[in-house]
């Protein structure tokens, strides 16, 4: 994993996401997914830019299918946002960095 990004699994999901106080951005991805590889550098840049403000995590949907199905992940990449353990928003697909930044900024100020 890149600097500033936490790898989340089924066993660490509750601790890293649901019990976190603050904003968590999770990238649901898989190794074979082309668009996931396209958005990965953007996720890494955001992790550095927002270090100390949000937690950035990645969850491999192939290795953790129970979490993916619990949150009804139908397409990847899906970027999901949790605030104080509650799902507050999500974006599906490889979206531009400025779209994710504006979403993060609005969730931080909410």
C-alpha positions in Angstrom: 0.0 0.0 0.0 1.1 3.5 -0.7 2.0 6.0 2.0 -0.9 7.2 4.1 -3.3 4.5 2.9 -4.6 1.8 5.2 -5.4 -1.7 3.7 -8.7 -2.8 5.2 -9.9 -6.4 5.4 -12.9 -8.1 6.8 -11.1 -8.6 10.1 -10.0 -4.9 10.4 -13.2 -3.3 9.0 -15.0 -2.5 12.3 -11.8 -1.1 13.9 -10.6 0.9 10.9 -13.9 2.2 9.5 -16.9 1.8 11.8 -15.1 2.8 15.0 -13.2 5.6 13.5 -14.1 9.1 14.7 -13.9 11.3 11.6 -14.0 11.0 7.8 -12.9 7.7 6.2 -12.6 7.3 2.4 -12.5 3.7 1.2 -11.5 2.7 -2.3 -13.2 -0.7 -3.2 -11.0 -2.2 -5.9 -9.7 -5.4 -7.5 -6.4 -6.4 -9.1 -8.0 -7.1 -12.5 -10.0 -3.8 -12.7 -8.6 -1.4 -15.2 -10.5 1.7 -13.9 -9.3 0.8 -10.4 -5.7 1.1 -11.6 -6.5 4.4 -13.3 -7.9 6.0 -10.1 -5.3 4.6 -7.7 -2.8 7.5 -8.2 -5.6 9.9 -7.5 -6.4 8.1 -4.2 -2.7 8.2 -3.3 -2.5 11.9 -4.0 -5.6 12.6 -1.9 -4.2 10.5 1.0 -1.1 12.8 1.0 -3.1 16.0 0.6 -5.6 15.2 3.3 -3.1 13.5 5.7 -4.2 14.2 9.3 -7.7 15.3 8.1 -9.2 12.1 6.8 -8.3 8.4 6.8 -7.9 6.8 3.3 -8.3 3.1 3.0 -8.5 0.5 0.3 -10.4 -2.8 0.3 -9.8 -5.6 -2.2 -13.3 -6.8 -3.1 -12.0 -10.2 -4.3 -10.3 -10.9 -1.0 -13.1 -9.5 1.1 -16.4 -10.4 -0.7 -18.5 -10.3 2.5 -17.8 -6.5 3.0 -18.4 -5.8 -0.7 -21.7 -7.6 -0.6 -22.8 -6.1 2.7 -22.5 -2.6 1.1 -24.0 -3.8 -2.2 -20.9 -2.9 -4.3 -22.0 -3.6 -7.8 -19.3 -1.9 -9.8 -15.7 -1.0 -9.0 -14.0 1.2 -8.4 -16.4 2.5 -5.7 -15.2 5.2 -3.4 -17.3 5.2 -0.2 -17.3 7.8 2.6 -18.0 7.1 6.2 -18.2 9.7 8.9 -18.1 8.6 12.6 -18.8 5.1 11.5 -21.9 5.9 9.3 -21.9 5.7 5.5 -22.5 9.2 4.2 -21.8 9.1 0.5 -20.3 7.1 -2.4 -19.0 7.6 -5.9 -18.9 4.8 -8.5 -16.4 4.7 -11.3 -13.0 6.4 -12.1 -14.0 10.0 -11.5 -11.7 13.1 -11.8 -9.7 14.2 -8.7 -11.5 17.5 -8.4 -14.8 15.7 -8.0 -13.4 13.7 -5.1 -11.8 16.7 -3.6 -15.0 18.7 -3.6 -16.9 15.7 -2.0 -14.2 15.5 0.7 -14.2 19.2 1.3 -18.0 19.3 1.6 -18.1 16.3 4.0 -15.3 17.8 6.2 -17.2 21.0 6.5 -20.6 19.3 7.1 
